[in-house]
Amino acid sequence: MKCRNSFKFLLSGALLLALGQVAQAAEVIVYSARNEQLIKPLFDAYTLETGVQVKFITDKEGPLMARLKAEGRNTPADILLTVDAGNLWQAAREDLLKPVDSRVLKANIPEHLRDPGNEWFGLSVRARTVIYNPNKVKAGELSTYEDLASPKWKGRLCLRTSKKVYNQSLVAMMIGEHGEEKTEQIVRGWVANLATDPLADDTKAMEAVAAGLCDVTVVNTYYFGRLMEKKPNLPLALFWPNQNLKNKAAGVHVNVSGAGVTKYAKHEREAIHLLEWLSSPKAQNLFADVNLEYPANPAIQWDATVAAWGNFKQNLINVAEAGKLQVKSVMLMDRAGYK
Ligand code: FE
């Protein structure tokens, strides 16, 4: 507490450097499953503005969560930052995070993009949408994720493997919307329509569409953005599904990358402040644009590349469902033969 009180009086970075001992308190330590190149510019900007150092390690979410768990109350980590609500939900369930009561975070982050228990907050939105070959498919033939199970897509669908959490979350959200029985029918329909075995990643799925192996797939839009930046002439176009529905399944499936304060954070106040800053207008573009994602804060203008794909209605069911129903989703996809 002493250090925190002292911290209040630190007004400049120069003072920080002068007071080495006290400066130790003015830091936040982040365990990040988001790549260094995506987070370092943000943390540098934060340090420049506040004088607070942000130290971080990056790894896959599995090892980071295992490490947090093993370190227990001795962990140096103040924040866990990762992708996919399924992973954030898992971290909360394993008691690795603590609830944060922040008016700023509640105001900046829409309700469906944060934990109802306030243990994690979405900071960028990732939309999982339909990509098609416009030489083979008219946009008017497309409608919903569910429709990709219809026989008209027989031999025309490519999908990424069900082992990826993105698809586990997509199917989990569908279970939340339709129940298990109907969702299993849909997933069985997808499997029956596959042109080839499930592909290793979103980019390979799009390349298969572009190469004519199949006509349509489902990917996160930032992969589409990256691929089209490299190869702008590929015959690929983006479609926003589930836009004209009025039921729970309305809207594009969205997920988040986000963060929470660790249960045993040593710099809790600083950690909350960093999260609040990350949700603020000045940081949101830096956070989202660098990966062609969408800002979680709806007040923020989109990056030009992303904006060019057009507006869309998001599915407004809380992304925590992706975590809650993940086990059921994995079992369902297995039963349905989705590898
Ligand atoms: Fe990804």
Residues whose N, C-alpha, C, O or C-beta is under 5 A from the ligand:
A	BS01	FE	none
